[in-house]
Each structure stands twice: as structure tokens, then as C-alpha cells.
Amino acid sequence: MKPMDPVTENMNIINSKPVRAFIYQDHEAHIKTHLAFINDPKIRELIGQSPNANKIFAAMEAHIAEHIAFAYRNKIEEELGVPLPPPGEPLPEDVEVELSRLVAKSADQLLQKNIAEAKQEQIAQQEQDPLIQMQQQELQIKQMEAQAKAKKMTDDSAIDAARLQLDKAKMESQERIAGAKIGADAVNQQKELDAKEFMEGTKLGAEAVKQQKERNNTQT
């Protein structure tokens, strides 16, 4: 069989003629052309009227699978950085084992890359969806409200702490004033007591002197 362009392949498939994918072809271009053809509602309606419709669809799916396999092979080669041996070429056992290990790593890398790209595409599609955009806006508003509430609680806590500190300072000041007053009263009381004792002592001394004088006069 000779290589054909994707349109000729489509024509051969609906006419039940054999087709084949070749390793060097632009497989992604072939796949897009075949999918556009088979998913066209008008084409599907016309093929559906044919008694060979199931065979045509099955042949198209099988041929697309060929191109997918080759396209996957190309991606693996890109991850490896070197071309793979031609399909069907016999390989020594040790070469096949080592190649399988290298291919497994490349296959995992390709998988992770495709998963990441698929997620990015999904995110991009969701961002274009008006409903998703509204939900994101609502989520942002709720987050802002939660942040504002948390900030208010923090501010209120700071104010309460400041008030407690002020009340504590007032109480300590009042206690110091009360202590100072008590101390001053005690000093004053002691002074009054000392003065009273001094006066009483002076009075007693004066009386003693007077009595002594009286006794002296009497004796004279």
C-alpha cells in the first residue's frame, strides 16, 4: 500500500477500501481530519443510511487508532531525545530490556505532562464559563468577608487587651496612692503620739520640779 493524504483515506474507508498509517506521516493532522469527517452530522447521517455503516465506523476507528499509536510513539521519542528502533525490528534481549526501562520513564513523563495540560485546559474552559465566574466571585467575596471578620476580631482583641492593661495600671496606681496615704497617716499618728508623750513627760517633769520646790520650802 502507498501513503495517502487524510481526505483520500476517508474516501477509501467509506468505499470499504484498505488504508494504512505510515510512521513518517503527520499523525495529528490525519487524526484531526478523520475525526472532523466522522463527527460531521451530515456525514454520519449519510453513512448511517448505508447497510455497511457499522463496518465503515469500525474501519475508521481502527485507522484512527493506528495514527494515535504512531503519534504516541513520536511523543515518546521526543521525551527520550532519540528515535526508537523501527517497528518490527528484532532487538537483542539486553537492548530490549534497557529500552523498555527508558521508555517506561518517558511514558510516565509524558503522562504527567498531558495531565498538567489537560488541567490547564479545564481551568481555561471553566474561567470562560459565566456560572463558574460567578461562583468564583462569590467565593472571593466570602473570603474577603472572612478576612474582614478575622481582622475585626483581632482589632477587638487588641482593644480589649489595651483596656485590661489600662485598668490594671489604674488599679496599681490606686493601690500605690492608698498605700502612701496609709503610710502618711501612720507617720502622722506616730508624730502625734510622740508629741503627746513629750507634752505629758514635760508636764510630769514640771510637776516634779514644783513638788521638789514645795518640799524644800517646807523644810526651810
Secondary structure, DSSP 8 states (H G I E B T S, - for coil): -----HHHHHHHHHTT------TTS-HHHHHHHHHHHHT-HHHHHHHHTSTTHHHHHHHHHHHHHHHHHHHHHHHHHHHHTS----TT----HHHHHHHHHHHHHHHHHHHHHHHHHHHHHHHHHHHH-HHHHHHHHHHHHHHHHHHHHHHHHHHHHHHHHHHHHHHHHHHHHHHHHHHHHHHHHHHHHHHHHHHHHHHHHHHHHHHHHHHHHHHHHHH-
